[in-house]
Amino acid sequence: MAQIMADQSGKSTDVGTATVRQAKKKRSKRKKGVSVSNKGTTGSGKRVGIREIARQAGVSVATVSMVLNNNPKITEATRQKVNKVIERVGYRPNRLAQSLSGRYTRVISILMPTLRHAMADPYFGELISGICDRAARLGHKVMLEHAKPDFIRERRHIELFERRFVDGVLCIGFNDRHAFMKDFVENDHPMVVVNNMFPQWGLDHVVCDYRSGAEQVMTYLQQLGHRKIGLVHGAPEVYTAREIIEVFKRRMSIASNEFEDSWMADGRFTEEHGAEATAKLLEAHPDMTAIFASNDKMALGAIHYANRHGRSVPNDLSIVGFDDIQYTAFVNPTLTTVHLPLYELGVLACERLVERIRGKSERVREVLPTHLVLRESTSLAASFSPGVG
């Protein structure tokens, strides 16, 4: 599995202590007559190098090298044959030597802003799991960096490349206020934005289709007879949050021939502020019959507020979320929401970044589809009868 190395200062974690322990173990084993190496061994204890791997697999040394470096020219059958030998003899390539002597470090960085409890958030957890799992299969390590103000001020995000700490960067959780993002383009460094877009700077990105997801929610709620719908939205400086706002405004304007800003409230992507935003909406519009929250955490905050203030969900108030994080299928009532393929998006982001690093693609602009998941938190509007507008 890929390794994540980070500390709160945004610098890589010192692994010297672990190295010393390993060295002591090796010296202890040598005293007992045990041969220790980062290479594999034969049954007799003889070290096995890349030439022996090639001989046992019946291929050339160059072919083994290409397998170790995940060269796409190698067929799957050859790859499996070589990997079986590598696994059997326990061969471990020296990645440090490869990175020092070659063009690549085989390390990528996940760069994130300093967010409260981000690593405990299932949204970020799904994305990072996908990245790390795919990076491991591609033979890369993963380093986590936090973009604190001093980190950016000292241009350490560019130093990552200039000092050859990493080959590329995946950026998660940033918004339009983080103007340093354009530095990657200006310096021509491989970087992919994960689940957001920055068209003003032309940054590479992989993202879920938020616009389509919002359209599906609005169509479904209106089919259920809801006309008085409120939106609990995220920060407008996030492009994907603006997409949801734009869809909501357009669909409500068409249905009502007007639009009121009081139909929307900022939930700041959290449960607590989602509850506060719901309170604001229902105080301004007591006859509101549905809440559309642009992430699941805000939707859960909305359910919490409704339950505490005598609103039955979904009989009095239908609530829809956006993300489909795992526990939304286990709350009461279970949450109707838009499924975002976050793990798959992490996998794709890692693949596209490695392709950019290797020069196989010049631009990355990919959108993954989303779909509505129907559960128990939505129902017909109380005043709606099928067949009546």
Disulfide bonds with the S-S distance in Angstrom:
none
